[in-house]
Amino acid sequence: MYFKDNKNRFATTNNGKFTVSWWLRSADSTYDSCVYAVGPEGEIGSTNACNMNGIRPAFCVDGKQEIYKEEGRYILK
Protein backbone atom coordinates (compact mmCIF):
# COMPACT_ATOMS: atom_id res chain seq x y z
CA MET A 1 0.00 0.00 0.00
CA TYR A 2 1.40 3.38 -0.97
CA PHE A 3 1.03 6.61 0.98
CA LYS A 4 2.67 9.82 -0.17
CA ASP A 5 3.38 10.74 3.46
CA ASN A 6 3.54 8.35 6.43
CA LYS A 7 1.08 10.54 8.40
CA ASN A 8 -1.56 9.57 5.82
CA ARG A 9 -1.48 6.04 7.24
CA PHE A 10 -3.18 7.37 10.37
CA ALA A 11 -6.92 6.97 10.76
CA THR A 12 -8.54 9.26 13.30
CA THR A 13 -11.73 9.48 15.28
CA ASN A 14 -13.41 12.22 17.32
CA ASN A 15 -12.42 14.99 14.90
CA GLY A 16 -8.81 13.89 14.73
CA LYS A 17 -8.23 13.66 18.49
CA PHE A 18 -7.38 9.93 18.52
CA THR A 19 -5.60 7.66 16.05
CA VAL A 20 -7.06 4.19 15.59
CA SER A 21 -6.17 0.90 13.91
CA TRP A 22 -7.67 -0.09 10.58
CA TRP A 23 -7.82 -3.34 8.64
CA LEU A 24 -6.10 -4.07 5.37
CA ARG A 25 -7.83 -6.46 2.98
CA SER A 26 -5.11 -9.12 3.22
CA ALA A 27 -5.45 -12.16 5.44
CA ASP A 28 -2.49 -13.08 7.64
CA SER A 29 -0.80 -16.08 6.03
CA THR A 30 0.35 -17.46 9.41
CA TYR A 31 -2.94 -17.47 11.37
CA ASP A 32 -6.35 -18.26 9.89
CA SER A 33 -8.19 -15.92 12.27
CA CYS A 34 -5.96 -12.88 11.68
CA VAL A 35 -5.76 -10.10 9.10
CA TYR A 36 -3.13 -7.45 8.44
CA ALA A 37 -3.80 -4.02 9.85
CA VAL A 38 -2.26 -0.59 10.22
CA GLY A 39 -1.83 0.35 13.87
CA PRO A 40 -2.53 3.71 15.51
CA GLU A 41 1.07 4.86 14.95
CA GLY A 42 1.03 3.88 11.25
CA GLU A 43 2.81 0.55 11.74
CA ILE A 44 1.85 -2.58 9.78
CA GLY A 45 0.92 -5.59 11.90
CA SER A 46 -1.56 -8.38 12.35
CA THR A 47 -4.75 -8.45 14.39
CA ASN A 48 -7.49 -10.96 15.13
CA ALA A 49 -10.37 -10.60 12.68
CA CYS A 50 -12.87 -10.40 15.54
CA ASN A 51 -11.19 -7.27 16.99
CA MET A 52 -12.85 -3.93 16.36
CA ASN A 53 -10.92 -1.89 13.81
CA GLY A 54 -11.79 0.69 11.20
CA ILE A 55 -11.70 0.46 7.43
CA ARG A 56 -10.37 2.98 4.93
CA PRO A 57 -11.99 4.23 1.70
CA ALA A 58 -9.84 1.88 -0.39
CA PHE A 59 -11.84 -1.01 1.05
CA CYS A 60 -14.11 -2.29 -1.75
CA VAL A 61 -17.71 -2.98 -0.84
CA ASP A 62 -20.34 -4.30 -3.24
CA GLY A 63 -22.80 -1.53 -4.07
CA LYS A 64 -25.69 -3.82 -3.06
CA GLN A 65 -24.20 -4.43 0.41
CA GLU A 66 -26.45 -3.22 3.22
CA ILE A 67 -24.64 -0.80 5.52
CA TYR A 68 -26.20 0.74 8.59
CA LYS A 69 -24.97 3.12 11.27
CA GLU A 70 -25.17 2.18 14.94
CA GLU A 71 -23.70 4.20 17.81
CA GLY A 72 -21.39 6.13 15.48
CA ARG A 73 -20.13 3.02 13.64
CA TYR A 74 -20.94 1.76 10.16
CA ILE A 75 -21.80 -1.94 10.08
CA LEU A 76 -22.01 -4.25 7.08
CA LYS A 77 -25.10 -6.43 7.30
WOWOVEN-V826658 format. One record per backbone hydrogen bond with DSSP energy under -1.0 kcal/mol. NH is the residue of the N-H (numbers start at 0). CO is the residue of the C=O. Records with the same first field share a line. If there is no record, write none. Layout:
NH: CO  CO
This chain:
7: 4
8: 5
9: 6
12: 17
16: 13
17: 12
19: 10
21: 37
22: 53
23: 35
27: 33
33: 30
34: 46
35: 25
36: 44
37: 21
38: 42
41: 38
44: 36
46: 34
48: 32
50: 47
53: 20
58: 55
64: 61
67: 74
69: 72
72: 69
74: 67
76: 65
